[in-house]
Amino acid sequence: EAAPDLEVSTDPTEPTEPTAPADEVEQVQQADEPASADEAAPTTPSLALVLTQAGPHENFLVTHVSEVRGGITMPPAAPASEGTALLDQDIKTLRLSPDKVGAAYADILQNGETSEFADDFDLTDDVLLEKLGAAWAVAAQAEADAAGQKVQHSVQVSEAASAPVTLSTGEGGALVSVVINDDLISSSSDPQSKVKPTPSVTALSGITDSRDRIVQHWTHQMLFFVPSADSGELIRVLGATSAMIGAGS
């Protein structure tokens, strides 16, 4: 028999709204540092781990870690008699083939809801779409313009080189785990509005002085439910874990 639907609960002891840190007023513009998905999303008690094994005698390695969104219902698991299967990356029976999901969502982060792939995804309450990618650039640029600082903010989002992991479910769709790179770029050609590194940028890069350009390298480990092509359903974000993994100029 198929496993019952699993509903993920939020932790009632944790706040559901992100708290923005207080920024000190500086004569130079800081490289704005958005809240990570861990900070911005409601805290949940569940993590989705993807473990892979290179061979039958090799140790399993954790390759993807995604914090599962609270309040969602996970798709049912495959029947125990059949087990979950590892699916091909170009399978045609899904709304998008797994090898296109990461690039499609990266395009949404890059271009917002104007992306050509926006109609394939359920973007309701999507924290990444609200805080990172194009949304970060728009918010950071508005803040810089309001302060009269000649700093330009932009993003460059792409799917990581690692191949997605695709697992069958009990309702014809698939769980697809991908990694997306998100570069947040702050630059200036005005000596009076150079970009000041945040403490996190300094810790990761060693940069302590203001620069003409600072790039924050973020990564998003994403878990999607991709429904079957004939279901009429949209692709859902089941979980995400974001972190700044590096910085440079």
C-alpha positions as a Markdown table, in Angstrom:
| # | Residue | x | y | z |
|---|---|---|---|---|
| 1 | Glu | 0.0 | 0.0 | 0.0 |
| 2 | Ala | 1.1 | 3.6 | -0.7 |
| 3 | Ala | 2.2 | 5.6 | 2.4 |
| 4 | Pro | -0.2 | 8.2 | 3.6 |
| 5 | Asp | 0.4 | 11.9 | 2.9 |
| 6 | Leu | 2.8 | 13.5 | 5.4 |
| 7 | Glu | 2.0 | 17.0 | 6.5 |
| 8 | Val | 5.0 | 19.1 | 7.7 |
| 9 | Ser | 4.3 | 21.3 | 10.7 |
| 10 | Thr | 5.9 | 24.6 | 11.6 |
| 11 | Asp | 7.5 | 25.1 | 15.0 |
| 12 | Pro | 5.0 | 27.2 | 17.1 |
| 13 | Thr | 7.9 | 28.4 | 19.3 |
| 14 | Glu | 9.7 | 30.2 | 16.5 |
| 15 | Pro | 8.7 | 33.6 | 14.9 |
| 16 | Thr | 7.1 | 33.4 | 11.4 |
| 17 | Glu | 8.3 | 36.8 | 10.2 |
| 18 | Pro | 12.0 | 37.5 | 9.5 |
| 19 | Thr | 13.7 | 40.1 | 11.6 |
| 20 | Ala | 16.0 | 42.4 | 9.7 |
| 21 | Pro | 19.2 | 43.3 | 11.5 |
| 22 | Ala | 19.8 | 46.9 | 12.3 |
| 23 | Asp | 22.3 | 48.5 | 9.9 |
| 24 | Glu | 24.7 | 51.2 | 11.0 |
| 25 | Val | 24.9 | 54.4 | 8.9 |
| 26 | Glu | 28.0 | 54.4 | 6.8 |
| 27 | Gln | 29.5 | 57.0 | 4.5 |
| 28 | Val | 30.2 | 54.1 | 2.1 |
| 29 | Gln | 27.6 | 51.6 | 0.8 |
| 30 | Gln | 27.7 | 48.2 | 2.3 |
| 31 | Ala | 27.2 | 45.1 | 0.1 |
| 32 | Asp | 23.6 | 44.4 | 1.2 |
| 33 | Glu | 23.3 | 41.0 | 2.7 |
| 34 | Pro | 19.9 | 39.4 | 2.4 |
| 35 | Ala | 18.5 | 37.0 | 4.9 |
| 36 | Ser | 19.1 | 33.4 | 4.0 |
| 37 | Ala | 16.2 | 31.0 | 3.5 |
| 38 | Asp | 16.9 | 29.7 | 7.0 |
| 39 | Glu | 16.4 | 33.1 | 8.5 |
| 40 | Ala | 13.6 | 34.3 | 6.3 |
| 41 | Ala | 11.3 | 31.2 | 6.3 |
| 42 | Pro | 9.3 | 29.9 | 9.2 |
| 43 | Thr | 11.5 | 27.5 | 11.1 |
| 44 | Thr | 10.5 | 23.9 | 10.6 |
| 45 | Pro | 11.5 | 20.7 | 12.3 |
| 46 | Ser | 12.3 | 18.7 | 9.2 |
| 47 | Leu | 15.2 | 18.4 | 6.8 |
| 48 | Ala | 15.2 | 16.5 | 3.6 |
| 49 | Leu | 18.5 | 14.7 | 3.0 |
| 50 | Val | 19.7 | 13.2 | -0.3 |
| 51 | Leu | 22.3 | 10.5 | 0.2 |
| 52 | Thr | 24.2 | 9.1 | -2.8 |
| 53 | Gln | 26.5 | 6.1 | -3.1 |
| 54 | Ala | 29.2 | 5.8 | -5.8 |
| 55 | Gly | 29.2 | 2.0 | -5.6 |
| 56 | Pro | 27.9 | -0.9 | -3.5 |
| 57 | His | 30.9 | -0.9 | -1.2 |
| 58 | Glu | 31.2 | 2.9 | -0.8 |
| 59 | Asn | 29.9 | 5.0 | 2.0 |
| 60 | Phe | 26.8 | 7.0 | 1.5 |
| 61 | Leu | 27.4 | 10.8 | 1.3 |
| 62 | Val | 25.0 | 13.6 | 1.9 |
| 63 | Thr | 24.8 | 15.6 | -1.3 |
| 64 | His | 21.7 | 17.7 | -0.7 |
| 65 | Val | 20.2 | 19.2 | 2.4 |
| 66 | Ser | 16.9 | 21.1 | 2.1 |
| 67 | Glu | 14.8 | 22.6 | 5.0 |
| 68 | Val | 11.3 | 21.4 | 4.3 |
| 69 | Arg | 8.7 | 24.2 | 4.3 |
| 70 | Gly | 6.2 | 24.1 | 7.2 |
| 71 | Gly | 2.5 | 23.6 | 6.5 |
| 72 | Ile | 3.0 | 21.7 | 3.2 |
| 73 | Thr | 1.9 | 18.2 | 2.4 |
| 74 | Met | 4.6 | 16.0 | 1.1 |
| 75 | Pro | 3.7 | 13.8 | -1.9 |
| 76 | Pro | 3.0 | 10.2 | -1.0 |
| 77 | Ala | 5.9 | 7.7 | -1.1 |
| 78 | Ala | 5.9 | 4.9 | -3.7 |
| 79 | Pro | 4.3 | 1.7 | -2.5 |
| 80 | Ala | 6.6 | -0.4 | -0.4 |
| 81 | Ser | 6.2 | -3.3 | -2.8 |
| 82 | Glu | 7.6 | -1.3 | -5.6 |
| 83 | Gly | 10.1 | 1.0 | -3.9 |
| 84 | Thr | 11.3 | 4.4 | -5.0 |
| 85 | Ala | 13.1 | 4.5 | -8.3 |
| 86 | Leu | 15.9 | 6.7 | -9.5 |
| 87 | Leu | 14.6 | 8.4 | -12.7 |
| 88 | Asp | 16.3 | 9.4 | -15.8 |
| 89 | Gln | 17.1 | 13.2 | -16.1 |
| 90 | Asp | 15.4 | 13.5 | -19.5 |
| 91 | Ile | 12.2 | 11.6 | -18.6 |
| 92 | Lys | 9.3 | 13.1 | -20.7 |
| 93 | Thr | 6.3 | 12.2 | -18.5 |
| 94 | Leu | 6.8 | 15.1 | -16.1 |
| 95 | Arg | 5.7 | 18.7 | -16.4 |
| 96 | Leu | 9.4 | 19.6 | -16.9 |
| 97 | Ser | 12.1 | 17.0 | -17.3 |
| 98 | Pro | 14.4 | 17.0 | -14.3 |
| 99 | Asp | 17.4 | 18.2 | -16.2 |
| 100 | Lys | 15.5 | 21.5 | -17.0 |
| 101 | Val | 14.0 | 22.1 | -13.5 |
| 102 | Gly | 17.1 | 23.8 | -12.0 |
| 103 | Ala | 17.7 | 26.0 | -15.0 |
| 104 | Ala | 14.0 | 27.0 | -15.1 |
| 105 | Tyr | 13.9 | 28.0 | -11.5 |
| 106 | Ala | 17.2 | 29.9 | -11.8 |
| 107 | Asp | 15.6 | 31.9 | -14.6 |
| 108 | Ile | 12.7 | 32.7 | -12.3 |
| 109 | Leu | 15.2 | 33.9 | -9.6 |
| 110 | Gln | 17.0 | 36.0 | -12.3 |
| 111 | Asn | 13.9 | 37.5 | -13.9 |
| 112 | Gly | 11.2 | 37.3 | -11.2 |
| 113 | Glu | 7.7 | 36.5 | -12.2 |
| 114 | Thr | 8.3 | 37.7 | -15.8 |
| 115 | Ser | 10.3 | 34.6 | -16.4 |
| 116 | Glu | 9.0 | 32.4 | -19.2 |
| 117 | Phe | 9.0 | 29.5 | -16.7 |
| 118 | Ala | 6.9 | 31.2 | -14.0 |
| 119 | Asp | 3.7 | 29.6 | -15.2 |
| 120 | Asp | 5.2 | 26.1 | -14.5 |
| 121 | Phe | 5.8 | 26.7 | -10.8 |
| 122 | Asp | 3.6 | 27.4 | -7.8 |
| 123 | Leu | 5.3 | 30.5 | -6.5 |
| 124 | Thr | 2.9 | 31.2 | -3.6 |
| 125 | Asp | 4.8 | 32.3 | -0.5 |
| 126 | Asp | 8.2 | 31.5 | -2.1 |
| 127 | Val | 10.8 | 33.0 | 0.3 |
| 128 | Leu | 13.7 | 32.8 | -2.2 |
| 129 | Leu | 11.7 | 34.7 | -4.8 |
| 130 | Glu | 10.8 | 37.3 | -2.2 |
| 131 | Lys | 14.3 | 37.8 | -0.7 |
| 132 | Leu | 17.0 | 36.8 | -3.2 |
| 133 | Gly | 17.8 | 36.9 | -6.9 |
| 134 | Ala | 16.0 | 39.7 | -8.7 |
| 135 | Ala | 14.1 | 40.7 | -5.5 |
| 136 | Trp | 17.4 | 41.4 | -3.7 |
| 137 | Ala | 18.7 | 43.5 | -6.6 |
| 138 | Val | 15.5 | 45.6 | -6.7 |
| 139 | Ala | 15.4 | 46.2 | -2.9 |
| 140 | Ala | 19.2 | 46.9 | -2.6 |
| 141 | Gln | 19.0 | 49.3 | -5.6 |
| 142 | Ala | 16.1 | 51.2 | -4.1 |
| 143 | Glu | 17.9 | 51.6 | -0.8 |
| 144 | Ala | 21.0 | 52.8 | -2.5 |
| 145 | Asp | 19.1 | 55.3 | -4.7 |
| 146 | Ala | 17.2 | 56.6 | -1.7 |
| 147 | Ala | 20.5 | 57.3 | 0.1 |
| 148 | Gly | 21.9 | 59.0 | -3.0 |
| 149 | Gln | 24.7 | 56.4 | -3.4 |
| 150 | Lys | 25.9 | 55.7 | -6.9 |
| 151 | Val | 26.0 | 51.9 | -6.4 |
| 152 | Gln | 24.6 | 49.4 | -8.8 |
| 153 | His | 23.2 | 46.1 | -7.7 |
| 154 | Ser | 22.6 | 43.1 | -9.9 |
| 155 | Val | 22.4 | 39.3 | -9.8 |
| 156 | Gln | 23.6 | 36.4 | -11.9 |
| 157 | Val | 21.7 | 33.1 | -11.2 |
| 158 | Ser | 22.5 | 29.7 | -12.7 |
| 159 | Glu | 22.1 | 26.0 | -12.1 |
| 160 | Ala | 25.1 | 24.5 | -10.5 |
| 161 | Ala | 27.2 | 21.9 | -12.4 |
| 162 | Ser | 26.1 | 19.0 | -10.2 |
| 163 | Ala | 23.4 | 16.8 | -11.7 |
| 164 | Pro | 19.9 | 16.8 | -10.2 |
| 165 | Val | 18.8 | 13.7 | -8.2 |
| 166 | Thr | 15.3 | 12.5 | -9.3 |
| 167 | Leu | 13.2 | 10.0 | -7.3 |
| 168 | Ser | 9.8 | 8.6 | -8.1 |
| 169 | Thr | 6.8 | 9.2 | -5.8 |
| 170 | Gly | 3.5 | 7.3 | -5.3 |
| 171 | Glu | 1.4 | 9.6 | -7.6 |
| 172 | Gly | 3.3 | 9.7 | -10.9 |
| 173 | Gly | 5.4 | 12.7 | -10.2 |
| 174 | Ala | 8.9 | 13.0 | -8.9 |
| 175 | Leu | 11.1 | 14.6 | -6.2 |
| 176 | Val | 13.8 | 16.6 | -7.9 |
| 177 | Ser | 16.8 | 17.9 | -5.9 |
| 178 | Val | 19.0 | 20.6 | -7.5 |
| 179 | Val | 21.6 | 23.1 | -6.5 |
| 180 | Ile | 21.4 | 26.7 | -7.8 |
| 181 | Asn | 24.2 | 29.4 | -7.7 |
| 182 | Asp | 23.2 | 33.0 | -7.0 |
| 183 | Asp | 25.8 | 35.7 | -7.3 |
| 184 | Leu | 24.8 | 39.1 | -5.7 |
| 185 | Ile | 26.8 | 41.9 | -7.2 |
| 186 | Ser | 27.4 | 45.4 | -5.8 |
| 187 | Ser | 29.5 | 47.8 | -7.9 |
| 188 | Ser | 30.4 | 51.4 | -8.1 |
| 189 | Ser | 32.5 | 53.8 | -10.2 |
| 190 | Asp | 32.1 | 56.7 | -7.8 |
| 191 | Pro | 35.0 | 57.2 | -5.3 |
| 192 | Gln | 32.4 | 58.6 | -2.8 |
| 193 | Ser | 30.2 | 55.5 | -3.0 |
| 194 | Lys | 32.5 | 52.5 | -2.8 |
| 195 | Val | 31.1 | 49.2 | -1.5 |
| 196 | Lys | 31.9 | 48.3 | 2.1 |
| 197 | Pro | 32.1 | 44.6 | 2.9 |
| 198 | Thr | 29.8 | 43.2 | 5.5 |
| 199 | Pro | 31.2 | 41.1 | 8.4 |
| 200 | Ser | 30.1 | 37.9 | 6.6 |
| 201 | Val | 31.9 | 39.0 | 3.4 |
| 202 | Thr | 35.0 | 39.8 | 5.4 |
| 203 | Ala | 34.9 | 36.4 | 7.2 |
| 204 | Leu | 34.6 | 34.4 | 3.9 |
| 205 | Ser | 36.9 | 36.5 | 1.7 |
| 206 | Gly | 39.3 | 38.4 | 4.0 |
| 207 | Ile | 38.3 | 41.6 | 2.3 |
| 208 | Thr | 38.3 | 44.4 | 4.9 |
| 209 | Asp | 38.5 | 47.6 | 2.8 |
| 210 | Ser | 35.9 | 49.2 | 0.6 |
| 211 | Arg | 36.0 | 48.2 | -3.1 |
| 212 | Asp | 34.6 | 49.2 | -6.4 |
| 213 | Arg | 32.9 | 45.8 | -6.7 |
| 214 | Ile | 32.0 | 43.0 | -4.3 |
| 215 | Val | 30.3 | 39.8 | -5.2 |
| 216 | Gln | 28.5 | 37.5 | -2.7 |
| 217 | His | 28.4 | 33.9 | -3.8 |
| 218 | Trp | 25.2 | 32.2 | -2.6 |
| 219 | Thr | 24.0 | 28.6 | -3.1 |
| 220 | His | 20.5 | 27.2 | -2.8 |
| 221 | Gln | 19.9 | 23.5 | -2.3 |
| 222 | Met | 16.4 | 23.0 | -3.6 |
| 223 | Leu | 13.8 | 20.2 | -3.3 |
| 224 | Phe | 10.9 | 20.3 | -5.8 |
| 225 | Phe | 7.9 | 18.1 | -6.5 |
| 226 | Val | 7.5 | 17.9 | -10.2 |
| 227 | Pro | 4.0 | 16.5 | -11.1 |
| 228 | Ser | 3.2 | 14.4 | -14.1 |
| 229 | Ala | 2.7 | 16.2 | -17.4 |
| 230 | Asp | -1.0 | 15.2 | -17.6 |
| 231 | Ser | -1.9 | 16.1 | -14.1 |
| 232 | Gly | -2.4 | 19.8 | -14.7 |
| 233 | Glu | -0.6 | 20.6 | -11.4 |
| 234 | Leu | 2.3 | 23.1 | -11.0 |
| 235 | Ile | 5.8 | 22.4 | -9.8 |
| 236 | Arg | 6.1 | 23.0 | -6.0 |
| 237 | Val | 9.0 | 24.1 | -3.9 |
| 238 | Leu | 9.1 | 21.6 | -1.0 |
| 239 | Gly | 12.3 | 22.9 | 0.6 |
| 240 | Ala | 15.3 | 25.0 | 0.3 |
| 241 | Thr | 18.5 | 25.7 | 2.3 |
| 242 | Ser | 20.5 | 28.8 | 1.3 |
| 243 | Ala | 24.0 | 30.0 | 2.4 |
| 244 | Met | 26.6 | 32.4 | 1.3 |
| 245 | Ile | 29.6 | 30.2 | 0.5 |
| 246 | Gly | 32.1 | 32.8 | -0.7 |
| 247 | Ala | 32.7 | 36.4 | -1.7 |
| 248 | Gly | 35.2 | 38.3 | -3.8 |
| 249 | Ser | 35.7 | 41.5 | -5.8 |
